């Protein structure tokens, strides 16, 4: 599963669908997400409610005011397609159309696998399929056709690309150095060299970046410090989250270590400010003064007063629905405890967040807020898991000759998640 979603709301949507949506529904949602991806305008903004509705066919009550840029939504929808398809475990032979691997696609267009990776970031939709017993990245023929149709110039340039010789690389670096000394900006130098050499701007940019990274003392643009955009800040944060050392990030983005740490804290603080901490208040929350009082709310839920008899398993259920009957139903007291715990954790997180200064965020405070939020989400998921089999039972009672049982189950699951 991907960890580098730009918006936590889309990542949370992924988590909910992977945990609770039926397999066929996840496959359908991956297709709907890809369809929406092809309709997005990077220059527009989109309400989260609209994005969620287009993917799941239900309108969420969470994040009512959240809006995503087209670029941000496109990035996260591409990851969502991969994660949903990967969780469904679809065999490549059962995809209904030809599936190409990264290597096959690179061979088809006479490009490197790095170029394919770049195309994926630029909108080529990939999925995860089971191939030879393990999950691998694959591309539906229809996805490839759509990308080629919308990016014919880019594909044509890539197909005409050949590896740079050492002589060509040295010539590009030397010319770039002369232009940089004359005051040329990286973007201008890249465009000029692209026209001069017939190479794509991506090739020129990659060649110069690689040289600067490998030769920091002789870097072409070693002293260049352009204005850093919000998208770049998010990328720095994501790479740090994936284990990239601060020293490497500082070198890659031509920043000091202190600047990188400040950017990481800034992005993290903004993510915390965007967390959905709406809760149902209770007078008892404000009266908590000690750890002992708090543990009465956040501790283990009470044991069931009577041992619950194992429910008879309805006939005809697929394994993933039958497994729900292994999770015991909550008693009234247990459900009330978990519901109160979830709201208290959000209450505590919201109180702490009110003390957070996004301009000068404190690490310890952010750690505490995130721990409380994660525990609140975990508690909510526990409530959902314990009630999913009720959804199945209700759906079986109400399904009619013109209704699809699995559609009713899916709709009920969505209602639980709101």
N, C-alpha and C positions, 0 to 999 in steps of 0.2 A: 504494500500500500504506500502511496505517495505521502510524504510529510511536508512537501513544499507548496501547499496551497497558499495563495496570497490572502484569501479571506477566510477567517475561521468559520463563518456561517456555511460556506460550501463544504468545508471539511466536515462539519458536524452533520450536514445533510448526507454526505457520503457514509459516515459512520452509522447513521440511523438506517439507511437503505441496505447497507451490507449486512447489518445485524437482523433486521426485521422484515425486509421485503422478500417475497417469494422469488425463487431463481428466475422464473420466466419474466417476472415484473422487472427484475434488475436488467435483464437483457433488453427488454423494451425501453427502459429508461436510458440505457446507454445509447440506443438508436435515437431517442428523442433529444438527448443532450447533443449528439453529433449534428442533428438537424438544426437545432438552435444555434450551434457554433457557426454554422455556415451562413446564418442570417445576421450575426452581430456586426455592428459598425463600431470599430475601435474608438471613434471620436464621440460616440454617444454614451449616456449613462442609462443604466437599467435598474429598476427596483428589484430587490431580492425576491419579493413576492412573485414577480413576473417570471423570473428565472426558475424558481422552485415549481411554479405551476406548469411551465412548459416541459419540465423534466418529469414531474410526478403526477400531474393532473389534479393536484390539490393545492389550495391556497393556505399558506402557513399563517399562524398568528404571531410567531416570533419574528423579530427584526422588522417591524412594520415600517421603520423609517430608513432602513439600510438601502443604499444605492451603490452599485458597482460600475466602474468604467467598463466600456466594451473590451478594452485590452485586458483588464483584470478578470472579467468574466470569461473571456476566451481562454486565458491561461488555465483557470480552474476547471472549466468544463472539459478541456482536453484531458486533464488528470482524472476527472470524474469518469469519463468514458473508459479509461484504462482500468480504474479501480473497480467499477461496476462489472465490466466484462471479465476481469480477472477473478472476481469473487464468484462468478457464475460457473467457472470451470468448463467453458465450451470447447469441445474438440474442434480443431481446425477443419476437419472433414465435415463437421455438422454445421458449419457457418452458413451454408446456403449459397455461397459464391466463393470464388477463388480467394485464398489468403496467401499473401506474400510475406516472407521473412525480411528482416533488414538486409541481409546479404543478397537475397533475390532481387529486392528493389534496387539496391546499389548496382547490381549487375545489369538490370534492365535499363537503367538510365546512364550507365557508364560513369557513375560518380562514386565517391568514397562513402564509407559508412558514417563518417563525420558529417558529410553533407546531408545524409538522411536524418541524422540527429538534429541538424540545424533546421531542416524542413519541418520536422515535428514541432519545434519551437515556433515556427512560422505558420502553423496551421494544419499540417498534415496529421490527420487523426489516426492514432494507432490504438490497438486493443491488445488484450492478453488472451492468448489461446493455449490450450493444451496441445503440445506437439511432442511426439515421442515420449510421452509420459511426464513431461514437465512443462511448466508455464513459460511461454516465450512471447515477446512482442511480435505482433503480426499486423498486416494492413489488409483490410477488405479491398477488393478490386474497385468497388464503387467509391470508396474513400480516396483511393489514389486518383481515380478519374476526375473526381471533383477538384482535388488539389491541382492537378495538371491544368484543368480548364481555367481555374482562377489565377494560376501562377505560371502561365506558359513561358513568359520571358525568363523567369527565374530558373525554371526547369531546363530551358534551352541553354542558358549560360552554364548551368551545372553540368549538363551533358557534354558540353564542349570543353570542360575543364580537364586539365592534365596536371600531374604533379610538377611543382616548380623544380627546376634544376638548381644546383648550388650557385651557378653563375647568375641565374635570374634572381634568386633570393638576395644575393649580395648587391646586385644592381638596384633592386627595389629599396633596400635598406639605405644604400648610399644616397640615392636620389631623395628619399624621404628625409634623411638627415640634413641635406642641403636646403630643402624647402622649409624644414622646421627652424633652422638657424636664421632663415630669412623672415621668420615670423608667421609661417603657415600653421594653421590650426589642424589638429588631427583629421577632422572631417574633410577639410579642404584638400589636405595632402592626399588622403585616401582617394577622393574622387579624381584628382588630377592624375595620380599614378594609374588608376583604373583605366582612364581614357588613353593614357600613354602606352600602357602595356597590353591592353585588351583583356586584362584579368578582371574578375568580378571584384567589387568593393569588399565583399566578404573575404576573399582570398588575400587582398592587400592588408586589410585590417587584422586578420588572423596572423599573417606573417610578421607584421610589426609588433603586435602584442606578444607573440611568442619570443621574438628577439629581445624585447624589453624585459620580459620576465626572466629569460635565461642570462641576460647580460645587464643587470641593473646599473653597473658602473658606466656602461657605454650606451645606455638606453636612448633611443631616438626622442621619446617624449617623456623622459624621466622626471622632468621638472614641471610637467603640465598638470594643472589642477583645475579642471572645468567644474562648473556648478553641478552638484550631484542631484539627480532627480529622485522623486519618491520611489519610482520603479527600481532604480539602482539601490536605494537604501533597503528595499525589501529583499532584493537579491543578496545583498551583503548579509542581512539577517538570516536568510534561509541557508546560505552556505556556512555560516557560523553554527547554526543549529545542526547541520549535517557533519560537524566535526572539523571544519576548516580552521586552521590556526589563525589567530589574529594577525600574526606577523605576515603570513601569506596573503591575507586579505588586504593588509596595508600596502603591500608591494603591488598587488594586482590592481588596486584602485587608486594608487598614487596618493595615499593618505597616511597620516601618522597613526600609530597604535591608539593614541588617545582619541583621535577622531573616529576610528573604527568602533571603539568601545562606546562612544557617545551615540553613534548612529544605531548600534545594536540596541542600546537602552531606549532610544527614542522610538524605534519601530515596535519594540516589545511593549512599551507603555501605551502606544496607540492601540495595539491589539487588545490590551487589557481594558482600555476605555471603551472599546467596541463590544466587549463581552455582554451577552444578554443576562443581566442580573435582576430582571423584574421578578418580584416575589410577592407572595401573599403575607402581609405582616401579621404579627400576633403580639399582644401586649406582653406575653411572657418573655419574648426575645430581649426586650430592653431591660428586663429585671435580672438577667444572667450576670452574676458578679464573680463567680469562681469556676475553676475547672470542674469541680464536682457538679455544679448546677448545669454546666454545659454538657457534661457527659451524659446526663439524663436525656438530653435531646439528641446528641450525636452518637451515643453508644449503640450497642447491638440491639436489634429490635426484640421485643418480648417473645418468649416461646409461645407456641400455640397452646391454648388452654386444654384442648383435647387433641389427641393424635388424629391427624387427618387420614381417612381411609383412601387408599389409592383408587383414583377414578378409573372407571372402565374406559378402555381406549376405543373411540369410535372406529368403525370399520371403514376401509377405503381411503385412509389418509396417507399421503406420501410421507417418507421418513422425516423430512424436515419439519412437518406439522405434528407428526406423532411424537417427536422428541419433546414438544412443548408440554406434554402431559407428565413428563418426568419432573417438571418444576412445580412444587406445591403451591396451591393458591394461598394468598395472604388472608389472615383473619382481619376482622374489622380493626382491631387494635394494632396489628402489625402494619397495615396499610396507613393508618393514621400516623403511626410513629415515623414511617419512611417519608410521608408527605411533609410532616412537620420538620423532619431533619433536612430535607431538600431545601425548604424555604428558609430555614434558619441559616444554612450554609451560604445561600445566596444573600441573605440579609447581612451576615458578617462580611462577606466579600464586598458588598456594596458600600458598607460603612468604611472599610479600609480603603476602597477605591476613592472615596470622597477626600481622602487625605493625600492621594497621589498627585504630585505635580508633574505633568507630562514634560515640562521644560527641564526639570531636574529630578527625574525618577530615582527612587532608592531601590536598590536590588532586593534587599530583604523584604521590603514591603510588597514588591511585585511577586516574589516567591510565595508569600503567604496568600495573596489574592488568588494566584493560579492554583495553589493546592486546594483552597476552599472551592473554587469553581470546578476543578476536576472531580472532587468528591461529590459535589452536587449533581454533576452529570452522571456519575456512576450510580448514585442513589436513584435518579430518575430512570435510568436504564433497568435497574433492579425492579422498580414498580412496573415498568412496561413488560419485562420478561414474565413476571408473575401473572400478568393479566392477559397475555396473548392467547392462551387456550380458551379463555372466555369468548374472545372474538371468534374463534373457530366454532365453538358451540352455538353462538348466536347466529353465525352465518349459515350453519347447517339447518337451523330452524326456519330461517327466512328465505332460503334459496328457492327460487321458482323455476318453472320450465324455460323462461326466457332470460334467466339471470345466470351469470357465471359464478360458481362458488368461489373460485380463487380471486376473482375481482372483488367480491364482497369481503373476503378476508383481508385483502390488500387495503381496501377502503377503511376497514375497521382498524387496521394497524396504524394507518395515517392519523386517524382520530386520536388514538392513544398517544402518539408522539407529539401532538400539538401542545 
